[in-house]
Amino acid sequence: MQASAPLPHVAAQAPAVTGFLLAIGSAASFALSGIFASALMQAGWSAGAATTARIAFSAIVLLGPTIALMRGRWDLVRRAWPQLLAFGVLAVAGCQLAFFLAVQYIPPSLALLIEFTGPVMLMLWMWARSRVAPSWVTLAGAGIAVLGVVSISGVLAGVSLHPLGIAFALVAAAGNAAYYATGAASDHGIPTLPFVGLGLLVGAVPLIVAGAIGMLPFEVTSAPATIAGVSLSPWIVVAGMVLISTVLSYLLGVAASRRLGATVSSFTGYSEPLFGIVWTIVLLAVVPTPLQWLGAALIVTGVITVKAGELRHSRALKRATLVPE
């Protein structure tokens, strides 16, 4: 007896489920970067040094596998150079550098809030490019998710706004949007791992240059770093930041974007502040405020609403194509 073929709708749902799991894993590992970086800076590292070490060492880790997987396929790089340049310069270096510059003028919580408007920028950009308006459900989900990030960031308590800080944070938001837009593209034919490896390599260059010319303060110490009350070598912390919060998170994030598409995967990224709260509780024993718990609930609700809107829009398009003229 032959085994029955899987139902079409089950087969169609599998990539989406896998994509969401990958996106959640990416957000969880990305959220650890703040813990690692904070420990390094408390040990005497400058933010510029921590950021450059994160991107440069991650590029080195992926260099060997990238070369091996791209053997005989370097012509793909020539065709994909615009996507690689955008990913490396905007999504990696630009986003990291702009965020660092923003927090010199405004609180990190506000800078993070503005950076996480990147998915909203992406949705509006795709709306303007395609001239197809998102469904009201998708727009509602976006609004709910943004409100959740506002609650988690603590901005509702009130802060003073510096124009330069806002400007740099908006650049970081554009880099955040570029991350999802370029990560979702796969028509160039470059697999996920070498695409991330090449993008990190491109992104490391401007960070190294910025540090060399003094645009980024570059200070490194050998003093121990402390995480969860445990004193560690700073290089162990760097290794965790590189392997977990960069290499793993970027690989999972790009793989998720290729399964979910730029819009849905970008809004799933709103779970990163939620995981930031989880890691803060587990590793720093800092309990969130009731307002932050509310924000966490709003983020989850917003992501689910966005997904529901996307599915509803997709089904409507499929029904429209089945209607005879």
DOZA-172305 format. One record per residue (C-alpha): residue in one letter; residue number from 0; x, y, z. Coordinates in pm, 1 decimal. Example, Ala and Ser with C-alpha at 12.3 -4.5 7.8 and 13.67 -1.06 7.14 Angstrom:
<recs>
REC, residuo, num, c1, c2, c3
REC, a, 0, 1230.0, -450.0, 780.0 .
REC, s, 1, 1367.0, -106.0, 714.0 .
</recs>
This chain:
<recs>
REC, residuo, num, c1, c2, c3
REC, m, 0, 0.0, 0.0, 0.0 .
REC, q, 1, 139.1, 339.2, -93.7 .
REC, a, 2, 154.7, 611.9, 166.4 .
REC, s, 3, -82.2, 896.3, 98.5 .
REC, a, 4, 70.6, 1225.5, -9.4 .
REC, p, 5, 69.9, 1508.1, 246.1 .
REC, l, 6, -220.3, 1747.0, 220.0 .
REC, p, 7, -131.4, 2061.2, 20.3 .
REC, h, 8, -225.5, 2301.9, 298.2 .
REC, v, 9, -9.5, 2107.4, 546.4 .
REC, a, 10, 287.1, 2119.6, 308.5 .
REC, a, 11, 233.0, 2491.7, 256.1 .
REC, q, 12, 223.4, 2559.9, 630.5 .
REC, a, 13, 550.9, 2377.0, 703.3 .
REC, p, 14, 785.9, 2651.2, 571.3 .
REC, a, 15, 587.3, 2915.1, 762.5 .
REC, v, 16, 610.6, 2723.6, 1090.2 .
REC, t, 17, 981.1, 2662.3, 1034.4 .
REC, g, 18, 1028.2, 3028.5, 946.4 .
REC, f, 19, 862.6, 3144.8, 1268.1 .
REC, l, 20, 1075.5, 2910.2, 1478.5 .
REC, l, 21, 1389.2, 3038.3, 1306.5 .
REC, a, 22, 1278.6, 3400.2, 1354.6 .
REC, i, 23, 1209.3, 3344.5, 1725.1 .
REC, g, 24, 1550.1, 3179.4, 1765.9 .
REC, s, 25, 1713.3, 3472.4, 1589.5 .
REC, a, 26, 1537.8, 3727.5, 1813.3 .
REC, a, 27, 1630.8, 3533.9, 2128.1 .
REC, s, 28, 1999.4, 3517.0, 2035.2 .
REC, f, 29, 2007.2, 3878.7, 1913.3 .
REC, a, 30, 1862.6, 3989.7, 2248.0 .
REC, l, 31, 2163.5, 3843.9, 2431.7 .
REC, s, 32, 2397.0, 4088.7, 2257.3 .
REC, g, 33, 2299.3, 4365.2, 2501.3 .
REC, i, 34, 2398.1, 4146.0, 2798.5 .
REC, f, 35, 2733.5, 4061.8, 2640.4 .
REC, a, 36, 2808.1, 4417.5, 2529.7 .
REC, s, 37, 2705.9, 4564.7, 2865.5 .
REC, a, 38, 2941.5, 4328.2, 3047.4 .
REC, l, 39, 3228.4, 4426.3, 2817.3 .
REC, m, 40, 3164.7, 4799.5, 2855.2 .
REC, q, 41, 3145.1, 4770.1, 3232.8 .
REC, a, 42, 3484.5, 4600.2, 3212.1 .
REC, g, 43, 3625.5, 4903.3, 3031.8 .
REC, w, 44, 3561.1, 4830.0, 2663.8 .
REC, s, 45, 3426.6, 5110.3, 2448.2 .
REC, a, 46, 3103.5, 5048.9, 2259.3 .
REC, g, 47, 3290.8, 5098.3, 1932.6 .
REC, a, 48, 3542.1, 4827.5, 2021.2 .
REC, a, 49, 3269.0, 4584.3, 2127.5 .
REC, t, 50, 3073.2, 4644.8, 1806.6 .
REC, t, 51, 3377.8, 4611.6, 1580.0 .
REC, a, 52, 3491.8, 4293.2, 1756.4 .
REC, r, 53, 3143.1, 4149.4, 1720.6 .
REC, i, 54, 3118.1, 4203.9, 1345.4 .
REC, a, 55, 3483.9, 4146.3, 1249.1 .
REC, f, 56, 3528.5, 3820.3, 1442.6 .
REC, s, 57, 3192.0, 3694.1, 1316.4 .
REC, a, 58, 3308.4, 3756.2, 959.7 .
REC, i, 59, 3626.8, 3560.6, 1035.0 .
REC, v, 60, 3427.6, 3268.4, 1182.0 .
REC, l, 61, 3218.5, 3239.9, 866.2 .
REC, l, 62, 3502.0, 3308.4, 620.8 .
REC, g, 63, 3610.8, 2944.1, 576.8 .
REC, p, 64, 3259.8, 2799.4, 528.0 .
REC, t, 65, 3171.5, 3090.6, 300.0 .
REC, i, 66, 3470.2, 3028.8, 71.6 .
REC, a, 67, 3398.6, 2655.2, 66.1 .
REC, l, 68, 3030.1, 2699.6, -22.5 .
REC, m, 69, 3101.6, 2963.8, -286.6 .
REC, r, 70, 3367.2, 2759.2, -467.8 .
REC, g, 71, 3293.4, 2779.6, -838.1 .
REC, r, 72, 2999.0, 3014.4, -776.0 .
REC, w, 73, 3167.6, 3353.3, -738.5 .
REC, d, 74, 2978.9, 3477.7, -1042.5 .
REC, l, 75, 2673.5, 3491.0, -813.2 .
REC, v, 76, 2852.7, 3751.9, -600.2 .
REC, r, 77, 2902.7, 3975.1, -902.6 .
REC, r, 78, 2529.2, 3961.0, -970.7 .
REC, a, 79, 2429.8, 4004.8, -605.7 .
REC, w, 80, 2669.8, 4284.8, -512.2 .
REC, p, 81, 2389.8, 4543.0, -460.3 .
REC, q, 82, 2214.7, 4317.4, -205.4 .
REC, l, 83, 2543.9, 4229.3, -35.1 .
REC, l, 84, 2647.8, 4593.7, -19.1 .
REC, a, 85, 2311.2, 4695.6, 127.7 .
REC, f, 86, 2319.2, 4410.3, 379.3 .
REC, g, 87, 2677.6, 4475.2, 489.5 .
REC, v, 88, 2683.4, 4854.5, 491.0 .
REC, l, 89, 2323.8, 4933.7, 593.8 .
REC, a, 90, 2194.1, 4628.5, 782.3 .
REC, v, 91, 2518.6, 4543.2, 963.2 .
REC, a, 92, 2763.9, 4833.6, 989.4 .
REC, g, 93, 2521.9, 5122.8, 940.3 .
REC, c, 94, 2264.6, 4994.4, 1186.6 .
REC, q, 95, 2524.4, 4917.1, 1455.1 .
REC, l, 96, 2719.4, 5239.9, 1407.8 .
REC, a, 97, 2411.7, 5462.7, 1390.3 .
REC, f, 98, 2270.1, 5309.1, 1707.1 .
REC, f, 99, 2599.4, 5370.8, 1888.8 .
REC, l, 100, 2600.0, 5735.2, 1775.2 .
REC, a, 101, 2232.5, 5776.9, 1869.8 .
REC, v, 102, 2283.2, 5670.8, 2231.6 .
REC, q, 103, 2539.4, 5948.3, 2271.8 .
REC, y, 104, 2250.4, 6195.1, 2249.2 .
REC, i, 105, 1935.6, 6012.6, 2361.6 .
REC, p, 106, 1864.6, 5726.3, 2604.7 .
REC, p, 107, 1925.6, 5374.8, 2467.4 .
REC, s, 108, 1560.6, 5282.6, 2527.9 .
REC, l, 109, 1442.3, 5561.3, 2297.9 .
REC, a, 110, 1707.8, 5479.4, 2039.2 .
REC, l, 111, 1591.0, 5116.1, 2044.4 .
REC, l, 112, 1230.4, 5223.6, 2004.3 .
REC, i, 113, 1312.3, 5437.0, 1700.1 .
REC, e, 114, 1530.7, 5159.6, 1552.8 .
REC, f, 115, 1242.3, 4914.7, 1582.1 .
REC, t, 116, 1029.7, 5137.6, 1362.9 .
REC, g, 117, 1237.5, 4985.0, 1082.5 .
REC, p, 118, 970.2, 4722.9, 1000.1 .
REC, v, 119, 713.4, 4999.7, 982.1 .
REC, m, 120, 943.4, 5186.0, 740.7 .
REC, l, 121, 977.0, 4865.4, 538.7 .
REC, m, 122, 602.1, 4814.0, 521.6 .
REC, l, 123, 545.0, 5175.0, 413.3 .
REC, w, 124, 825.9, 5150.9, 156.2 .
REC, m, 125, 680.0, 4830.1, 9.9 .
REC, w, 126, 337.7, 4995.8, 10.6 .
REC, a, 127, 473.1, 5294.6, -184.6 .
REC, r, 128, 670.2, 5071.0, -422.2 .
REC, s, 129, 390.1, 4827.8, -500.9 .
REC, r, 130, 103.0, 5077.5, -460.7 .
REC, v, 131, -85.3, 4796.7, -284.4 .
REC, a, 132, -210.1, 4895.6, 60.6 .
REC, p, 133, -166.4, 4645.5, 346.4 .
REC, s, 134, -483.5, 4508.1, 497.7 .
REC, w, 135, -633.1, 4687.5, 794.7 .
REC, v, 136, -548.3, 4382.0, 1005.4 .
REC, t, 137, -178.5, 4412.9, 915.2 .
REC, l, 138, -182.9, 4785.4, 990.1 .
REC, a, 139, -354.0, 4721.6, 1322.9 .
REC, g, 140, -95.7, 4456.8, 1412.7 .
REC, a, 141, 185.0, 4699.1, 1327.4 .
REC, g, 142, 32.1, 4961.5, 1553.5 .
REC, i, 143, -10.1, 4716.1, 1840.9 .
REC, a, 144, 349.8, 4594.0, 1808.3 .
REC, v, 145, 486.3, 4949.1, 1804.0 .
REC, l, 146, 281.8, 5031.2, 2114.3 .
REC, g, 147, 431.2, 4724.4, 2281.0 .
REC, v, 148, 785.9, 4839.0, 2206.1 .
REC, v, 149, 696.0, 5183.4, 2343.5 .
REC, s, 150, 577.7, 5022.6, 2668.0 .
REC, i, 151, 885.1, 4802.8, 2705.1 .
REC, s, 152, 1129.0, 5085.4, 2630.3 .
REC, g, 153, 996.1, 5300.0, 2915.8 .
REC, v, 154, 962.3, 5602.6, 2690.5 .
REC, l, 155, 614.8, 5670.3, 2830.4 .
REC, a, 156, 789.6, 5808.9, 3139.7 .
REC, g, 157, 902.7, 6103.1, 2926.0 .
REC, v, 158, 1246.2, 6196.1, 2786.0 .
REC, s, 159, 1408.4, 6497.6, 2624.5 .
REC, l, 160, 1468.1, 6457.5, 2251.6 .
REC, h, 161, 1791.4, 6562.6, 2082.5 .
REC, p, 162, 1764.4, 6614.1, 1704.9 .
REC, l, 163, 2096.0, 6440.5, 1630.3 .
REC, g, 164, 1998.8, 6143.4, 1844.6 .
REC, i, 165, 1670.2, 6105.4, 1660.1 .
REC, a, 166, 1843.5, 6142.6, 1323.4 .
REC, f, 167, 2101.0, 5871.2, 1401.0 .
REC, a, 168, 1829.9, 5641.1, 1540.8 .
REC, l, 169, 1628.0, 5684.0, 1220.4 .
REC, v, 170, 1937.0, 5578.5, 1023.7 .
REC, a, 171, 1954.5, 5270.7, 1248.8 .
REC, a, 172, 1586.6, 5206.2, 1171.7 .
REC, a, 173, 1662.5, 5220.2, 799.5 .
REC, g, 174, 1940.5, 4968.1, 858.5 .
REC, n, 175, 1697.2, 4750.5, 1050.5 .
REC, a, 176, 1456.0, 4760.6, 756.2 .
REC, a, 177, 1740.6, 4686.7, 513.6 .
REC, y, 178, 1828.0, 4377.7, 718.3 .
REC, y, 179, 1487.2, 4221.7, 659.6 .
REC, a, 180, 1452.5, 4341.4, 300.3 .
REC, t, 181, 1792.2, 4215.9, 185.2 .
REC, g, 182, 1774.4, 3900.8, 398.0 .
REC, a, 183, 1444.8, 3798.5, 238.0 .
REC, a, 184, 1584.7, 3816.9, -116.5 .
REC, s, 185, 1706.8, 3482.9, -250.9 .
REC, d, 186, 1678.8, 3530.0, -627.3 .
REC, h, 187, 2055.3, 3595.2, -644.5 .
REC, g, 188, 2116.0, 3226.4, -567.4 .
REC, i, 189, 2362.1, 3274.0, -279.2 .
REC, p, 190, 2282.8, 3033.9, 8.6 .
REC, t, 191, 2208.0, 3173.1, 354.8 .
REC, l, 192, 2545.4, 3103.7, 521.2 .
REC, p, 193, 2774.2, 3258.7, 257.3 .
REC, f, 194, 2533.6, 3551.0, 213.4 .
REC, v, 195, 2561.6, 3630.4, 584.2 .
REC, g, 196, 2937.6, 3566.4, 581.4 .
REC, l, 197, 2997.2, 3800.7, 288.8 .
REC, g, 198, 2763.1, 4062.0, 437.4 .
REC, l, 199, 2947.4, 4057.9, 770.7 .
REC, l, 200, 3279.0, 4090.1, 587.0 .
REC, v, 201, 3149.5, 4394.5, 399.2 .
REC, g, 202, 3008.9, 4539.9, 722.1 .
REC, a, 203, 3334.4, 4495.9, 915.0 .
REC, v, 204, 3525.5, 4725.7, 679.2 .
REC, p, 205, 3351.4, 5058.1, 761.4 .
REC, l, 206, 3353.5, 4976.8, 1134.0 .
REC, i, 207, 3729.0, 4913.2, 1129.0 .
REC, v, 208, 3783.9, 5231.8, 928.6 .
REC, a, 209, 3561.7, 5432.8, 1165.9 .
REC, g, 210, 3765.8, 5308.4, 1461.5 .
REC, a, 211, 4098.3, 5375.0, 1287.5 .
REC, i, 212, 4013.5, 5739.0, 1210.9 .
REC, g, 213, 3875.9, 5801.1, 1559.4 .
REC, m, 214, 3509.6, 5827.3, 1465.1 .
REC, l, 215, 3441.1, 5543.6, 1710.4 .
REC, p, 216, 3621.3, 5535.9, 2045.8 .
REC, f, 217, 3821.1, 5211.3, 2046.9 .
REC, e, 218, 3921.2, 5089.2, 2391.8 .
REC, v, 219, 3994.9, 4728.9, 2491.3 .
REC, t, 220, 4092.0, 4603.7, 2837.3 .
REC, s, 221, 4183.7, 4265.7, 2986.1 .
REC, a, 222, 3975.0, 4325.3, 3298.8 .
REC, p, 223, 3725.7, 4044.3, 3372.9 .
REC, a, 224, 3363.1, 4088.0, 3265.5 .
REC, t, 225, 3075.7, 3984.3, 3492.3 .
REC, i, 226, 2755.7, 3810.9, 3376.9 .
REC, a, 227, 2499.9, 3671.9, 3623.1 .
REC, g, 228, 2747.6, 3729.8, 3907.0 .
REC, v, 229, 3015.4, 3516.9, 3736.8 .
REC, s, 230, 3351.0, 3675.5, 3653.0 .
REC, l, 231, 3464.2, 3580.8, 3301.6 .
REC, s, 232, 3750.9, 3657.1, 3069.5 .
REC, p, 233, 3640.6, 3934.5, 2832.9 .
REC, w, 234, 3736.4, 3712.5, 2541.1 .
REC, i, 235, 3489.7, 3446.5, 2653.7 .
REC, v, 236, 3221.6, 3716.3, 2650.2 .
REC, v, 237, 3335.6, 3826.1, 2303.3 .
REC, a, 238, 3313.8, 3462.6, 2188.1 .
REC, g, 239, 2956.3, 3439.5, 2316.5 .
REC, m, 240, 2862.0, 3767.1, 2151.3 .
REC, v, 241, 3015.9, 3654.4, 1822.3 .
REC, l, 242, 2894.1, 3294.2, 1806.8 .
REC, i, 243, 2549.4, 3330.1, 1969.3 .
REC, s, 244, 2437.4, 3688.6, 1917.1 .
REC, t, 245, 2584.2, 3743.3, 1572.7 .
REC, v, 246, 2671.6, 3432.9, 1370.6 .
REC, l, 247, 2378.5, 3222.7, 1494.9 .
REC, s, 248, 2129.7, 3511.2, 1505.5 .
REC, y, 249, 2208.9, 3639.1, 1155.2 .
REC, l, 250, 2196.7, 3288.6, 1004.8 .
REC, l, 251, 1862.0, 3215.5, 1170.3 .
REC, g, 252, 1726.6, 3559.4, 1080.2 .
REC, v, 253, 1813.4, 3541.5, 710.4 .
REC, a, 254, 1683.6, 3182.8, 687.0 .
REC, a, 255, 1358.1, 3298.4, 850.5 .
REC, s, 256, 1324.3, 3596.8, 615.9 .
REC, r, 257, 1353.4, 3369.6, 312.2 .
REC, r, 258, 1066.5, 3156.0, 441.1 .
REC, l, 259, 836.9, 3424.6, 579.6 .
REC, g, 260, 911.3, 3720.0, 354.8 .
REC, a, 261, 1044.3, 4059.2, 458.8 .
REC, t, 262, 728.7, 4201.2, 615.5 .
REC, v, 263, 623.6, 3913.7, 843.5 .
REC, s, 264, 979.6, 3829.2, 951.6 .
REC, s, 265, 1048.7, 4194.6, 1031.4 .
REC, f, 266, 749.3, 4220.3, 1263.5 .
REC, t, 267, 848.7, 3892.6, 1428.5 .
REC, g, 268, 1168.2, 4078.7, 1517.4 .
REC, y, 269, 958.3, 4279.4, 1764.4 .
REC, s, 270, 993.8, 3980.3, 1996.0 .
REC, e, 271, 1358.5, 4080.4, 2051.7 .
REC, p, 272, 1271.0, 4332.9, 2327.9 .
REC, l, 273, 1055.9, 4059.5, 2483.3 .
REC, f, 274, 1353.7, 3824.3, 2494.4 .
REC, g, 275, 1559.8, 4114.3, 2626.4 .
REC, i, 276, 1330.5, 4117.4, 2930.2 .
REC, v, 277, 1363.8, 3738.9, 2970.4 .
REC, w, 278, 1744.6, 3748.5, 2962.1 .
REC, t, 279, 1745.0, 4044.5, 3201.2 .
REC, i, 280, 1543.8, 3841.5, 3452.3 .
REC, v, 281, 1748.5, 3522.9, 3412.4 .
REC, l, 282, 2098.0, 3672.5, 3394.6 .
REC, l, 283, 2069.4, 4005.4, 3578.0 .
REC, a, 284, 1781.4, 3929.3, 3820.5 .
REC, v, 285, 1605.5, 4251.6, 3715.8 .
REC, v, 286, 1225.2, 4213.2, 3718.9 .
REC, p, 287, 1031.0, 4418.7, 3461.4 .
REC, t, 288, 771.5, 4675.4, 3559.6 .
REC, p, 289, 400.4, 4607.2, 3502.8 .
REC, l, 290, 416.4, 4845.0, 3204.6 .
REC, q, 291, 693.1, 4634.5, 3049.1 .
REC, w, 292, 490.7, 4316.9, 3100.3 .
REC, l, 293, 202.7, 4487.2, 2922.1 .
REC, g, 294, 439.4, 4580.2, 2639.9 .
REC, a, 295, 550.8, 4217.7, 2609.4 .
REC, a, 296, 187.8, 4106.9, 2574.1 .
REC, l, 297, 123.1, 4375.6, 2312.0 .
REC, i, 298, 426.1, 4265.2, 2108.9 .
REC, v, 299, 306.8, 3904.8, 2096.4 .
REC, t, 300, -44.4, 4020.9, 2007.3 .
REC, g, 301, 88.9, 4250.0, 1735.7 .
REC, v, 302, 301.3, 3980.1, 1572.7 .
REC, i, 303, 8.7, 3735.3, 1569.6 .
REC, t, 304, -218.2, 4005.3, 1423.7 .
REC, v, 305, 32.5, 4088.7, 1148.0 .
REC, k, 306, 59.5, 3720.2, 1057.7 .
REC, a, 307, -320.4, 3690.7, 1050.8 .
REC, g, 308, -337.2, 3992.1, 819.3 .
REC, e, 309, -77.3, 3847.2, 585.0 .
REC, l, 310, -255.4, 3511.2, 569.6 .
REC, r, 311, -589.3, 3681.9, 510.1 .
REC, h, 312, -442.8, 3890.9, 227.9 .
REC, s, 313, -274.5, 3585.2, 72.7 .
REC, r, 314, -597.6, 3384.0, 78.6 .
REC, a, 315, -789.8, 3674.9, -74.2 .
REC, l, 316, -540.3, 3690.1, -361.5 .
REC, k, 317, -568.1, 3315.8, -418.6 .
REC, r, 318, -947.7, 3334.8, -426.5 .
REC, a, 319, -930.5, 3626.3, -671.8 .
REC, t, 320, -713.1, 3424.8, -911.5 .
REC, l, 321, -965.7, 3138.8, -904.9 .
REC, v, 322, -1258.8, 3358.8, -1005.0 .
REC, p, 323, -1325.3, 3324.0, -1378.8 .
REC, e, 324, -1331.9, 3639.3, -1588.0 .
</recs>
